[in-house]
């Protein structure tokens, strides 16, 4: 039950972040474009772009963190990469991925109107 509770809390936090980003986008788009039809168009494009970027960043963090660390290890003589470090990188990428998915869903929802 505690895993379900922590998953719901995690999704709620990502939903709140996505909602804040969407409202900030709405404010910025409305500041520059006053026509309601164009506001919806530009807002949906902004949300889709930001959602895609969130997914991209999350995927890069989860997938290529080992490669990036290898480069840093060679250049800066940093510590070696471990399985614990890999799990931590994957854990850090989850909010990016979930927030990106929610922003994409918001973008699809806005573009439906």
Order of alpha helices (4+ residues) and beta strands (2+ residues): alpha-alpha-alpha
